[in-house]
Amino acid sequence: MSWKSNFIQFSMIRTEATNDFLISRRTIIQSINNKWHNIKGSLNEFFANRTSFSTSLFSIGAEQRKNLFFQKQLLDMSCQWKNKIISSAFLSIY
């Protein structure tokens, strides 16, 4: 083989490797970009829901607001009570 054919063969291999690298790099960048758009959309949706929830709380009356939070407080208390019962049952077993 002459040096010219070796050089051509080497340059073809190098070009293929470079193209593969660029393709994989481009794929990685596109993947990151797509994930960022998904995260950004989720954050926007979260804050939109949060804003609508807070504005709806101020638009309802004080009595309705009290009932909403009282129900949540009862739910929290019942969960705490269940957790206490479960933890005391585990302690009595061991």
C-alpha positions as CSV (number, residue, x, y, z in Angstrom):
1,M,0.0,0.0,0.0
2,S,1.2,3.4,-0.8
3,W,1.2,6.3,1.7
4,K,-1.6,8.0,-0.3
5,S,-3.9,5.0,0.2
6,N,-3.0,4.8,3.9
7,F,-3.7,8.5,4.3
8,I,-7.1,8.3,2.5
9,Q,-8.1,5.2,4.5
10,F,-7.0,7.0,7.8
11,S,-8.9,10.1,6.9
12,M,-12.1,8.1,6.1
13,I,-11.9,6.4,9.4
14,R,-11.3,9.7,11.2
15,T,-14.3,11.3,9.3
16,E,-16.6,8.4,10.3
17,A,-15.5,8.7,13.9
18,T,-16.0,12.4,13.9
19,N,-19.4,12.1,12.3
20,D,-20.4,9.5,14.9
21,F,-19.2,11.8,17.7
22,L,-21.1,14.7,16.3
23,I,-24.3,12.6,15.9
24,S,-24.1,11.4,19.5
25,R,-23.3,14.8,20.8
26,R,-26.3,16.3,18.8
27,T,-28.5,13.5,20.2
28,I,-27.4,14.3,23.8
29,I,-28.0,18.0,23.3
30,Q,-31.5,17.4,21.9
31,S,-32.3,15.0,24.7
32,I,-31.3,17.6,27.3
33,N,-33.2,20.2,25.5
34,N,-36.4,18.1,25.4
35,K,-36.0,17.2,29.1
36,W,-35.6,20.9,29.9
37,H,-38.8,21.8,28.0
38,N,-40.7,19.0,29.9
39,I,-39.4,20.3,33.3
40,K,-40.2,23.9,32.3
41,G,-43.7,22.9,31.3
42,S,-44.2,21.0,34.6
43,L,-43.0,24.0,36.6
44,N,-45.3,26.4,34.7
45,E,-48.2,24.1,35.3
46,F,-47.4,23.8,39.0
47,F,-47.2,27.5,39.5
48,A,-50.3,28.1,37.5
49,N,-52.3,25.7,39.6
50,R,-50.8,27.2,42.8
51,T,-51.8,30.7,41.8
52,S,-55.3,29.7,40.9
53,F,-55.6,27.8,44.2
54,S,-54.5,30.9,46.2
55,T,-56.7,33.3,44.3
56,S,-59.7,30.9,44.8
57,L,-59.0,30.8,48.5
58,F,-59.2,34.6,48.7
59,S,-62.4,34.7,46.6
60,I,-64.4,32.4,48.9
61,G,-65.8,33.5,52.2
62,A,-64.1,33.1,55.6
63,E,-66.4,30.4,56.7
64,Q,-65.7,28.2,53.6
65,R,-62.0,28.8,54.1
66,K,-62.3,27.7,57.7
67,N,-64.1,24.5,56.6
68,L,-61.5,23.7,54.0
69,F,-58.6,23.9,56.5
70,F,-60.5,22.2,59.2
71,Q,-61.1,19.2,57.0
72,K,-57.4,19.1,56.2
73,Q,-56.5,19.4,59.8
74,L,-58.9,16.5,60.7
75,L,-57.3,14.4,58.0
76,D,-53.8,15.2,59.3
77,M,-54.8,14.3,62.8
78,S,-56.3,11.0,61.8
79,C,-53.2,10.1,59.9
80,Q,-51.1,11.0,63.0
81,W,-53.4,8.9,65.1
82,K,-53.0,5.9,62.8
83,N,-49.3,6.3,62.7
84,K,-49.2,6.4,66.5
85,I,-51.3,3.2,66.7
86,I,-49.0,1.4,64.1
87,S,-45.8,2.5,65.8
88,S,-47.1,1.4,69.3
89,A,-48.1,-1.9,67.8
90,F,-44.6,-2.4,66.4
91,L,-43.0,-1.4,69.8
92,S,-45.2,-3.9,71.6
93,I,-44.2,-6.7,69.2
94,Y,-40.5,-6.0,69.7
